Amino acid sequence: TLLDSMSALGDLGWEAYPPEGVLPHIKNTFYHFKPDEDFNVLRQKCAEWEEISVMDERNTPMRSYQVCNVMEANQNNWLRTRHIARDGAQRVYVEIKFTLRDCNSLPGVPGTCKETFNMFYYESNNPSLWFIKESQYVKIDTIAADESFTQTDVGDRVMKLNTEVRDIGNLSKKGFYLAFQDVGACIALVSVRVFYKRCPAAVLNLARFPDTVTGGDSALVEVHGACVDDSEEVEAPRMYCSADGGWLVPIGRCACRPGFEESKDHCQRE
């Protein structure tokens, strides 16, 4: 795992811009809204991406970000993570958990309310960039909720949590930044986890294969094995590490030297 916002003990400290949003900023969270609270107050509380602390279903505190600026047109609010080192991975996976408000459940909201947001990334060798142009980001996807929440859910404190996973391939620089663009939705970004897959170290046909990071695309990664102690090659051993972290197509093998016999994954004296 390269990033897990759920494990943060303090502020995440991600960059939100424009820094003040469109509306006056009042600290609060729409998890705490009363069912009869006026929505004009709600929208003022979340005029920009704001870092908050909320409680999950097990009453464990967690850091998250929210934005809810649905009454104004042409929203363009960005949230950017810190630099994420890729740790040698060429392909990474981004798992996000979020809640999203049903626009139809908001009183008096015009057509400016959206029910999607966008996710981007930017590769960089620089771990301390303070600004990245919007045009430099590469779009990963537009994210929509499978299940949105309503005012009734707010009153009952029901969290309709959505989980989406996207992948980024062929990474080559030291790391990257993730960014989330709000275009006028009411969102709580509950958690962000970035991870990569690898084929675990294995022994097959008396050959050791090392722990191997999966490739940058869907192609298989060829890995050559080394014969275990007291064995020798019969045919050069190799396997292929698949994109999902599994070993495929074993080819070749080793055999125990004279005076030794095979016992599970090693050779022992006869």
N, C-alpha and C positions, 0 to 999 in steps of 0.2 A: 504494500500500500504506500503510495507516494503522498497522498493527502487524505485526511479524514477530519472534517470540520467537527464531527461529533466528539472527538477526543480532545478538543481544545479546552484548556483549563481557564484561559482568560480570553480577552478580546481577540478576534480573528484579525482585525486591523486591515481588512481589504479596502481598496480604493473605490469610493462612490463618487460619481460625477455626472452632471454638474453638481457641485457640493451642496447647493441649497434647494435643488429642485425648482418647481414653479411656484409652490404655495408656501405660506409661513410654516415653519417646522415646529412641531410640538411633540416631545418624546412620549411615546406610548406604544401599545401593540394592539392589533385588532383581535388578538386572542382574548383580550380583556373587555371588549365592548359589551355593553348591556344590550339586550335584544331591542329595546326601544330607543337606542341612542340615535340621534340625528346623523344622517350620512354626511352632511356638510362638515360636521365635526370630524367624522371618520377620515374623510379625504385629506383634511388638514394635518392629521396626525401622521400621515404616511406620504408626504410630498416628495420624498426621495428614498433611495435605498438606505435603510437604517438598520444597524446592528442591534439586536435585542437578545435578551435571555428569556427562554420559555421553558416550560416543563413538559416532558414527554408523558406517555401513558403510565410510566412507572414512577412519575414524579421526580425524574432525574433532570437537573438543569442542563440545557444545551444552548449553544450560541447559534443564531440564525439571522437571516436578513429578510426584510419585508419592504414592500412598496405598494402604495394604493393611491394612485393619482389618476382617477378614471374620469374626472369631470372636465379636464382640459385636453384639447386636441394636440396632436403633434408631439406626443411624449417621446423622449429619447434619453432615458435614464440608464446609466451604465454602472455595473459593479464588476470590479476586477480583482482576482485573487493575487496573492503574492506569487513570486516566481516558484515554479514547481520543478525541481530537478528530476530528470527522467530516469536516472539510475541505470543507464544502459539500455533501457527499453526502447524499442522502435515503434511499438504499438501500445497505446494505453486506453483504458476504459474509464469513462466518467459516469458515475452513478449519482443522480440527483434525486432528492426527496423534497416534495413541495406541496403546498396547498394553493388552490386558486379559487377565487370567488366567482360565483355564477352571476354574470352581468344582469340577467333577467330578475335576479332577486334584490337588486339594488334600487331603492326608490329614487325616481327622478333623474336617472342617469341617461344621458343622451347616447348617440351612437359612437361616442369616443371610447367607450369601455371595450377593452379587448380581453380575450381569453387565451392568449398565447404569449410567449416571450421567446427570445432568440439566444442561442449559445454560440460563442466564438472561442478561438484560441489564437495565440500569437507565439511563435517560436523565437527564442532569444538565448544568446550566451550571456547576456547581462542580467544578473539577479536583482538589480536595484533600479530598474527603469521607473521613472516617476510619471511618465506620460507615454501613451501609445495612440497614434492616430486611428480613428475608426476605420479608415480605408486600409489599414495594415492588417487588420484582423481577418482570419479565415473563418467563414461561417461553418459551424458543425451541423446545426439543424434548428428548425423552429419547433418549440416544445409546446404541446397542448396537454391538458389534463384529461385523464380518463374519467375522473370524477371531480366535479367542482362542489363547493360548499355554499350553503344559503344562510340567511339570517337565523333560521331555526337551528341550524347546526351550531352557530355562534352561541345562541342562548343555551343550548344543551351542552356546550363545550365538547362537541364532537369534532375530531380532527380527521378529515377525509384526505389521507395522505396518498400522494401519487409517487410512483417510482419509475424513473426512466433511465436507461443506460445507452450511451453512445460511445463510439470508439474513434480514436484519432490514430492514423497510420503513418508510416514512413517518417517518423521523427528523426532528426539528425543533429540538432543543436543540443546544448547542455541542458536546456529545460524549456519551459513554456509558461505562459500566463493563460488562464481561463477568464472569460468575460461573459456577463449576462446582460442583455439589453431588454429593458422594459419599454414597451410602446403604448402603455396605457391600461395595464391589467392590475388586478389586486392580488398580489402574490406574497407568499411567505416561502422563502427558500430555506427549508428546514435543515438539510444537510447536503454536503458535497463530498464524494469520495472518489479518489483517482487511484487506479491500481493497474497492474499489468499481469500477464499470465506467463507461466514458465513450465517447461516439462521437468518434473522432478528427477533427481539422480536415480539411476536404475541399473540393475544388473540383469542381462539376458544373454543366454547362450554363452555363459562364462566370460562375458565382456561387460566392462563398466562404461556407462554413459553418464557424462556430467550433467548437473543441473543446467538447463539451457533456457535462455529467454526466447520467447517466440519471435517470429519475424515481423517485419514492418507491414507486410500485406498478408494476403491469404495464402501465400506460397509456403510450402513445407521447407523447413531448415534441415539440411543434411548434417548429421553429427556422427563422427567416427568414434568407435569404442576402443577401449584398451583392454587387453586380456587380463584376467585376474591373476594373482600370484600362482606360480607353478602350472601355468597353462601357456599355450602358444597358438598362433593363428592357424586355422585351417583355410579360412577365407576371410579377408578383411571385414571385420564387423562394422556395421553402420545401421542407423535408424533415422527416422525423420520426425522432427518435432513439429506438431501441427499448431495452427493458430489458436486452438482452444486449449492448448496445454497438455495434449496427449501424445504418446509415442506411437508411431505407425511404421509399417513396412520394415520389419527387421530383416536384414540381409547379412549373410556371413556368420561365422562363429569361431569360437576358440575351443580347444580340446586340452584336457589335462596331459601333462608330460608323462613319459614312461615312469612307472613307479608311483603314480598318483591316480586317484579316482575321483570322479565328480560326486560332490555331496551338496545338494541344493545349489547355492550360487558360488561355490568355491571348490578348490581341489584339495584333497587330503591324501596323506600317504596310505597306500594299500595295506 
